[in-house]
C-alpha cells in the first residue's frame, strides 16, 4: 500500500523539490552578483528550508535534534554518515548558524539548477576524485576559509551513500587534512536515520511515511589522539547512536 501511495505522491514531491531549485537559481544569482556572499548565503538557507520540508508532501516527518551548546566563534568539522542526497538540505538549514560547507564532486558544479551555482560560489570544496593533488589542494583552501570566517564543514566520511542504512567504515583523509589546516576546529559527529528509505525503491516511487531524523552528538575530546583514532571515535559514536555496533 505504501508503495502505491508513493507512486501517487512522488510526482508532487518532485514538482515541489525541483521547482524550488529552478525558482531559487536566479534568486541566488542576483543575491551573489549584486549583494554579495551574505545575501547569497541567506538565499541558500531559505532554499534549503523549502527543500527540507518538501518531505511533507511524502508524509515524511523531519526531526533535527541538537542539544549541544556549540560555539559560533570557532570552526566545526561535522562528521556524518550518509544515506541519500536528501541528507544535505536539512544539514544546511538546521546548521545554518555555523555556515556549513560541503565537499562535493566537481562534476556537480555544472548543470543542476541552484545546486551547481551554490557549489561554485558558496565556499565549499569541489574535488576531482581522479586527481588527488587537486583534491588535497581544494581541502586546504577550504580549511583556510574555515579559519578566516569561522565556517564549518560537513564531511560524509563513508565516501559513498549507505543504501541500506548500515554505516560503512569512515575514511580518514579529508578529516586529517582539515584538522591539520584548522587545528582548533571542533569535531562533532552527526547521526542520520531513515533517509535511505526515501530511495529504497530507486528514484521512483519514493518512500513515504518515514521518520527522518538528524541528531547532533557531543563533540569529541581529541587531545593526544591522532587523526586515525579520532576518525574511528567519530564512526563509533554514530554507530552507537544508531545501534549498529
C-alpha positions as CSV (number, residue, x, y, z in Angstrom):
1,X,0.0,0.0,0.0
2,X,2.8,2.4,0.9
3,X,4.5,1.8,-2.4
4,X,1.2,2.6,-4.2
5,X,0.8,5.8,-2.3
6,X,4.4,6.6,-3.1
7,X,3.6,6.3,-6.8
8,X,0.9,8.9,-6.4
9,X,2.8,11.3,-4.1
10,X,6.3,11.2,-5.7
11,X,5.4,13.5,-8.7
12,X,4.1,16.1,-6.2
13,X,7.4,15.9,-4.3
14,X,9.5,16.2,-7.4
15,X,7.4,19.2,-8.6
16,X,8.0,20.9,-5.2
17,X,11.7,20.0,-4.9
18,X,12.9,20.7,-8.4
19,X,10.5,23.7,-8.7
20,X,12.3,25.3,-5.8
21,X,15.7,24.6,-7.3
22,X,14.6,26.3,-10.5
23,X,13.0,29.2,-8.7
24,X,16.0,29.9,-6.5
25,X,18.6,29.7,-9.2
26,X,18.0,33.3,-10.4
27,X,17.5,34.5,-6.9
28,X,20.9,33.1,-5.9
29,X,22.5,34.7,-8.9
30,X,21.1,38.2,-8.1
31,X,21.9,37.8,-4.4
32,X,25.5,36.8,-5.1
33,X,26.3,39.1,-8.0
34,X,24.5,42.2,-6.6
35,X,24.6,41.9,-2.8
36,X,27.5,39.5,-2.1
37,X,28.2,36.5,0.0
38,X,25.9,37.2,3.0
39,X,22.8,37.7,0.8
40,X,23.7,34.6,-1.2
41,X,24.0,32.5,1.9
42,X,20.6,33.8,3.1
43,X,19.0,32.7,-0.2
44,X,20.6,29.3,0.1
45,X,19.4,28.9,3.7
46,X,15.8,29.7,2.6
47,X,16.0,27.4,-0.4
48,X,17.1,24.6,1.9
49,X,14.2,25.3,4.3
50,X,11.8,24.6,1.4
51,X,13.8,21.6,0.2
52,X,13.8,20.1,3.7
53,X,10.1,20.5,4.2
54,X,9.2,19.3,0.8
55,X,9.4,15.9,2.5
56,X,6.0,16.7,4.0
57,X,4.5,16.0,0.5
58,X,5.6,12.4,1.0
59,X,4.1,12.3,4.5
60,X,7.6,12.1,5.9
61,X,8.4,13.8,9.2
62,X,11.6,15.8,9.7
63,X,13.3,15.9,13.1
64,X,16.6,17.6,13.8
65,X,17.9,17.1,17.4
66,X,20.7,19.4,18.5
67,X,21.0,19.7,22.3
68,X,24.7,20.6,22.1
69,X,25.9,24.1,23.1
70,X,28.2,24.5,20.1
71,X,30.2,27.7,19.7
72,X,29.6,30.2,16.9
73,X,33.1,31.7,17.1
74,X,35.0,28.5,16.3
75,X,35.2,26.3,13.1
76,X,33.5,23.0,13.4
77,X,34.0,19.8,11.4
78,X,30.7,17.9,11.4
79,X,31.3,14.3,10.5
80,X,28.2,12.3,9.4
81,X,27.0,9.1,7.9
82,X,25.5,9.5,4.5
83,X,22.3,7.8,3.3
84,X,20.8,9.9,0.4
85,X,21.0,13.2,-1.3
86,X,18.2,14.3,0.9
87,X,20.6,14.3,3.9
88,X,22.0,17.6,2.7
89,X,19.2,20.2,2.7
90,X,18.4,19.6,6.4
91,X,22.1,19.9,7.4
92,X,22.3,23.2,5.6
93,X,19.1,24.6,7.1
94,X,19.4,23.4,10.7
95,X,23.1,24.1,11.0
96,X,22.9,27.5,9.1
97,X,24.3,29.5,12.1
98,X,27.5,27.5,11.6
99,X,27.7,28.2,7.9
100,X,28.3,24.6,6.9
101,X,30.2,23.9,3.7
102,X,30.4,20.6,1.8
103,X,33.0,18.6,-0.1
104,X,31.5,17.7,-3.4
105,X,32.4,16.1,-6.7
106,X,33.5,18.7,-9.2
107,X,31.0,17.2,-11.7
108,X,28.2,18.6,-9.7
109,X,29.2,22.2,-10.3
110,X,27.6,22.0,-13.7
111,X,24.0,21.5,-15.0
112,X,22.0,21.4,-11.7
113,X,19.8,24.5,-11.0
114,X,20.7,26.2,-7.7
115,X,22.9,23.4,-6.5
116,X,25.7,23.9,-9.1
117,X,25.7,27.6,-8.6
118,X,26.0,27.2,-4.8
119,X,28.8,24.7,-5.2
120,X,30.7,27.1,-7.3
121,X,30.3,30.2,-5.2
122,X,29.2,29.0,-1.7
123,X,32.7,28.4,-0.4
124,X,32.9,24.6,-0.2
125,X,35.5,22.3,-1.8
126,X,34.8,20.8,-5.3
127,X,37.2,17.9,-5.8
128,X,38.2,15.8,-8.7
129,X,38.4,12.3,-7.4
130,X,40.7,11.3,-10.2
131,X,43.2,14.0,-9.2
132,X,44.5,13.6,-5.6
133,X,46.7,16.7,-5.8
134,X,43.7,18.8,-6.8
135,X,41.5,17.2,-4.1
136,X,44.0,17.9,-1.3
137,X,44.5,21.5,-2.6
138,X,40.8,22.1,-2.5
139,X,40.6,20.8,1.1
140,X,43.5,23.0,2.1
141,X,41.7,26.1,0.6
142,X,38.5,25.1,2.4
143,X,40.4,24.8,5.7
144,X,41.8,28.3,5.2
145,X,38.4,29.7,4.6
146,X,37.1,28.0,7.7
147,X,39.8,29.7,9.8
148,X,39.3,33.1,8.2
149,X,35.5,33.1,8.5
150,X,34.7,30.7,11.4
151,X,32.9,28.5,8.9
152,X,32.1,24.8,9.5
153,X,32.3,21.9,7.2
154,X,30.2,18.7,6.9
155,X,32.1,15.6,5.9
156,X,30.4,12.4,4.8
157,X,33.3,10.2,5.9
158,X,32.0,7.0,4.4
159,X,32.8,8.4,0.9
160,X,29.6,7.0,-0.7
161,X,26.0,6.7,0.4
162,X,24.9,3.7,2.5
163,X,22.0,2.4,0.5
164,X,20.8,0.1,3.3
165,X,21.4,2.5,6.2
166,X,24.3,0.5,7.6
167,X,27.3,2.7,8.5
168,X,30.4,2.0,6.4
169,X,33.9,2.4,7.6
170,X,35.0,6.0,7.7
171,X,37.9,7.4,5.7
172,X,40.5,9.5,7.5
173,X,41.9,11.5,4.6
174,X,39.6,14.5,4.5
175,X,39.3,14.7,8.2
176,X,43.1,14.6,8.7
177,X,43.7,17.3,6.1
178,X,41.2,19.7,7.6
179,X,42.5,19.0,11.1
180,X,46.0,19.9,10.0
181,X,44.8,23.2,8.4
182,X,42.3,24.1,11.1
183,X,43.8,22.6,14.4
184,X,41.3,24.5,16.6
185,X,38.3,23.0,14.8
186,X,35.7,21.2,17.0
187,X,35.0,17.6,15.8
188,X,31.3,16.8,16.1
189,X,29.5,13.6,14.9
190,X,26.0,13.8,13.4
191,X,23.9,10.6,13.0
192,X,21.3,10.4,10.2
193,X,18.5,8.0,10.3
194,X,16.0,6.6,7.7
195,X,16.8,8.9,4.8
196,X,18.0,5.8,2.8
197,X,14.4,4.6,2.9
198,X,13.3,7.6,0.7
199,X,15.1,6.0,-2.2
200,X,14.9,2.3,-1.2
201,X,13.0,1.7,-4.5
202,X,15.2,4.0,-6.5
203,X,14.2,7.4,-7.8
204,X,10.5,6.3,-8.3
205,X,8.5,5.7,-6.3
206,X,9.9,7.4,-3.3
207,X,9.4,6.2,0.3
208,X,6.5,7.7,2.3
209,X,5.5,7.9,6.0
210,X,9.1,7.9,7.2
211,X,10.5,9.4,10.4
212,X,13.6,11.2,9.1
213,X,16.0,12.2,11.9
214,X,19.3,14.0,12.2
215,X,21.0,14.0,15.7
216,X,24.0,16.2,16.6
217,X,26.1,14.2,19.1
218,X,28.5,15.5,21.7
219,X,31.8,16.8,20.3
220,X,34.9,14.6,20.7
221,X,37.8,15.2,23.0
222,X,40.7,15.0,20.5
223,X,43.6,15.7,22.9
224,X,46.5,13.3,22.5
225,X,44.8,11.4,19.6
226,X,45.9,11.1,16.0
227,X,43.5,11.5,13.0
228,X,43.0,7.7,12.7
229,X,41.9,7.4,16.3
230,X,39.7,10.4,16.0
231,X,38.1,9.1,12.8
232,X,37.4,5.8,14.5
233,X,35.9,7.5,17.5
234,X,33.6,9.5,15.3
235,X,32.4,6.4,13.5
236,X,31.9,4.5,16.7
237,X,29.9,7.4,18.2
238,X,27.5,7.3,15.2
239,X,27.3,3.5,15.2
240,X,26.5,3.5,18.9
241,X,23.7,6.0,18.5
242,X,22.2,4.0,15.6
243,X,22.7,0.7,17.5
244,X,25.0,-0.6,14.8
245,X,28.0,-1.6,16.9
